[in-house]
Amino acid sequence: MHSGQKGKKISYMIKHPFVRIAFSNNEILGYQSENVACSYYMKYKSAIVEGFVNFIEDFDTKIIYLNKIMKKYTGRSNYEYNRPSIDNVVVFTIKITKMTGKTLGY
């Protein structure tokens, strides 16, 4: 994961490295009968992850993780990075100790 250097999230994780993070997909509207209001619901898939934050400080290791993120969203991982950009981003992993999930409508 990555973030800017300043903000409540980073400040909190530095002080409290045990975290719970929620992930969800894009919700989709579903219904049993389009004329009955109470039959509508949101389809979703979600997960809650608990674990310990590990901040990545090494320049080359940050690039490895950033390339993984870029590959997920763009399909490629051969990007160029400059020192100021890497120095100004916080890269971290979560060592997962517990994970739960939930779905509705799938």
C-alpha positions as CSV (number, residue, x, y, z in Angstrom):
1,M,0.0,0.0,0.0
2,H,1.1,3.6,-0.3
3,S,0.2,7.0,0.9
4,G,1.4,10.6,1.2
5,Q,3.7,11.4,4.1
6,K,1.3,13.5,6.1
7,G,-2.2,12.9,7.3
8,K,-4.2,11.2,10.0
9,K,-3.8,7.7,8.6
10,I,0.0,7.8,8.6
11,S,0.2,9.5,12.0
12,Y,-2.0,6.9,13.5
13,M,-0.2,3.9,11.9
14,I,3.2,5.2,13.2
15,K,1.8,5.5,16.8
16,H,-0.4,2.3,16.6
17,P,1.1,-0.2,14.2
18,F,-1.7,-2.8,14.7
19,V,-4.4,-1.8,12.3
20,R,-7.8,-3.0,10.9
21,I,-8.4,-2.1,7.3
22,A,-11.7,-2.6,5.4
23,F,-11.7,-3.3,1.6
24,S,-14.8,-3.5,-0.6
25,N,-15.6,-3.8,-4.2
26,N,-17.9,-1.4,-6.1
27,E,-21.4,-2.0,-4.8
28,I,-24.1,-2.9,-7.3
29,L,-27.8,-2.2,-6.8
30,G,-29.9,-5.3,-6.7
31,Y,-33.6,-6.0,-6.0
32,Q,-36.2,-8.7,-5.9
33,S,-39.0,-6.6,-7.3
34,E,-38.4,-3.3,-9.0
35,N,-41.8,-1.9,-7.7
36,V,-41.2,-2.8,-4.1
37,A,-38.9,-0.3,-2.3
38,C,-37.9,-2.6,0.5
39,S,-36.7,-5.4,-1.9
40,Y,-33.7,-3.3,-3.0
41,Y,-30.2,-4.0,-1.6
42,M,-26.6,-3.4,-2.5
43,K,-24.6,-6.4,-3.8
44,Y,-21.1,-6.3,-2.3
45,K,-17.9,-8.2,-1.5
46,S,-15.9,-7.0,1.5
47,A,-13.0,-8.0,3.7
48,I,-11.6,-6.8,6.9
49,V,-7.8,-7.3,7.5
50,E,-6.1,-7.1,10.9
51,G,-2.4,-6.9,11.2
52,F,0.8,-5.0,11.8
53,V,2.1,-2.2,9.6
54,N,5.6,-2.6,8.1
55,F,7.0,0.7,6.6
56,I,9.3,0.2,3.6
57,E,12.2,2.6,3.8
58,D,14.6,1.3,1.2
59,F,14.5,3.1,-2.2
60,D,14.8,0.0,-4.3
61,T,12.3,-2.0,-2.3
62,K,9.8,0.9,-2.5
63,I,10.1,0.7,-6.3
64,I,9.4,-3.0,-6.3
65,Y,6.2,-2.5,-4.4
66,L,5.1,0.5,-6.4
67,N,5.7,-1.5,-9.6
68,K,3.4,-4.2,-8.2
69,I,0.7,-1.6,-7.7
70,M,1.2,-0.1,-11.1
71,K,1.0,-3.5,-12.7
72,K,-2.3,-4.3,-11.0
73,Y,-3.9,-1.2,-12.5
74,T,-2.1,-0.7,-15.8
75,G,-0.8,-4.2,-16.8
76,R,2.8,-3.0,-16.9
77,S,5.6,-2.6,-14.4
78,N,8.5,-1.0,-16.3
79,Y,8.1,2.6,-15.0
80,E,10.7,5.2,-14.3
81,Y,10.9,6.8,-10.9
82,N,12.8,9.8,-9.6
83,R,14.4,10.1,-6.1
84,P,12.1,13.0,-4.9
85,S,9.0,11.1,-5.8
86,I,10.1,8.0,-4.0
87,D,11.3,9.9,-1.0
88,N,7.9,11.6,-0.7
89,V,5.8,8.5,-0.8
90,V,5.2,6.2,2.2
91,V,5.1,2.5,1.2
92,F,3.9,-0.1,3.6
93,T,2.8,-3.6,3.9
94,I,0.4,-5.3,6.4
95,K,1.5,-8.5,8.1
96,I,-2.0,-10.1,8.2
97,T,-2.9,-11.8,11.5
98,K,-6.6,-12.1,10.8
99,M,-8.9,-11.7,7.8
100,T,-12.6,-12.0,7.4
101,G,-14.9,-11.6,4.4
102,K,-18.5,-11.1,3.6
103,T,-20.7,-11.0,0.5
104,L,-24.3,-10.2,-0.3
105,G,-26.0,-10.9,-3.6
106,Y,-23.3,-12.9,-5.4
